Amino acid sequence: MEAINIHEAKTRLSQLVARAAEGEGFIIAKAGKPMARVMAIDSPESGQQKRLGFLAGQFKVPDDFDRMGQEEIAEMFGG
């Protein structure tokens, strides 16, 4: 992620925000010290990428999954 000096960020803010909206985040630094990270709102945090479907085909959900343990649960509630 690119680090941008705070003065340069003020000068080029609209360009930098447009880049962030396209998924290219950046860091605003003051005197070389990182102060803020700018990224698109819908971007996941680093290390939190969505992994939908990563177990596809690895297991099968039984057809009666929503009724499993039904008798035991009914007994717990006195039914």
Buried (B, 14 or more C-beta within 10 A) or exposed (E): EEBBEEEEBEEEEEEBBEBBBEEBBBBBBEEEEEEEBBBBEEEEEEEEEEEEEEEEEEEEEEEEEEEEEEEEEEEEEEE
